Amino acid sequence: MNARKRWTTAGLVSISGLMLAHFTNDFYSNFVPVFIPKLQEKFALSHALIGLLAATYSATGSFFQLFFGYISDRVSHWRFVLFGPLITGFFISFVGVAPSYEAVLGVLVLASLGTAMFHPQGSATSGRLFKGNRGFIVSLFIASGSLGFALGPLLMAIFVNAHGLEQSPLAILPLTILGVLMWLLQRDLKLGAHAAQPSSPTTPKPSTGRLKENALPIAILWGLVVFRHSILLSFQSFFLILMGQRGMDYVTGSLALFAVLMAGFVGGIVGGYASDRWGRWRIATFSLWLGFLATLGFLVISGPLSFISLLIGMSALNASNPSIVAFAQEMVPGQSSTASAIVMGVGWGMGGLLVSVVGLLADLLQNLESALFIATLTALLVSVLLTYAGNQVFEKIRIASLE
């Protein structure tokens, strides 16, 4: 009983440490959307260059997640969970003083490595803490990041509006406090209580067989993530510019962005709980369809209903994330970090690259809203096709398991 109590307490402390780390990482990593309008003014950027900025930042960090996920499956690297957010926060704080567009790209690439270091290990560790409620625990981990994702740009926008973009390095000060708190809460991870353990004679090494056997279903999940993330990141990257075109000022637009991101925070929690109750695949596909349709509604409806439709869309799209991540981890339990890196890392990376296409399309059409509409409609159609393919594949797997 005492041992179980100690494990439970350690587990709660560890998940708190992981949640704080995710909050910190995403709090700083999402400064970019509120930097973009100021960078556009400073360097006279086109939509294509803005899209390239967002794509480079997202894709670099996302693709490197596969590398760090591979390492994390083979040896305990609790340091990734601690130092990843610190690297992200440190470098992102210097965007405001970068002297050129190329320098901004360089700083963002360095910041993205911290995000790549953190996410696979953090996600996989959260899924191991309380396996009976994996979907809900993963959703708490993801939601903590979503909360930081929402608060970060709002507070930075208020700061930039009051003090100017050039004062952004001051964001390092709260980062030091958060770093100390993370270290205190992650001591159980440091001691190896919940981290991935190195291979031993009694611990089977991760096998690539399970990953190869499930390559097709994971590829389908990956495809859904690519198009979902391309829409999420496109709207986040261009949101303040779009709101400016609709007559909103910088701070009001940032408040609207906060509301949109908070809707995603709520959607992530609800989606994780729902996937535990009604099934990963069912919740993932339903929330994606609803999300894309509601987001299209934002672009074609005017007035308050337009913004309400966007809130529903962003909430639904984020609701699919915990179910997809948990689903992928459950397919290859011996390689959960690699599975997380494929759907969260490589999937987000490819989705991020598509943002540059949206920016280029906006320049060609000379209309940002039209470019976003075409991108969202394409994502909806692709998700319908992938859902049909997934239904066929998962039905075959179900039948095979009964034989």
ABEGO torsion letter per residue (X at the ends): XAAAAAAAAAAAAAAAAAAAAAAAAAAAAAAAAAAAAAAAAAAGBBAAAAAAAAAAAAAAAAAAAAAAAAAAAABBBAAAAAAAAAAAAAAAAAAAABABAAAAAAAAAAAAAAAAAAAAAAAAAAAAABAAAAAAAAAAAAAAAAAAAAAAAAAAAAAAAAAEAAAAAAAAAAAAAAAAAAAAAAAAAAAGAABBBBBBAABBBBBAAAAAAAAAAAAAAAAAAAAAAAAAAAAAAAAAAAAAAAGBBAAAAAAAAAAAAAAAAAAAAAAAAAAAAAEAAAAAAAAAAAAAAAAAAAAABBEAAAAAAAAAAAAAAAAAAAAAAAAAAAABAAAAAAAAAAAAAAAAAAAAAAAAAAAAAAAAAGBAAAAAAAAAAAAAAAAAAAAAAAAAAAAAAAAAAAX
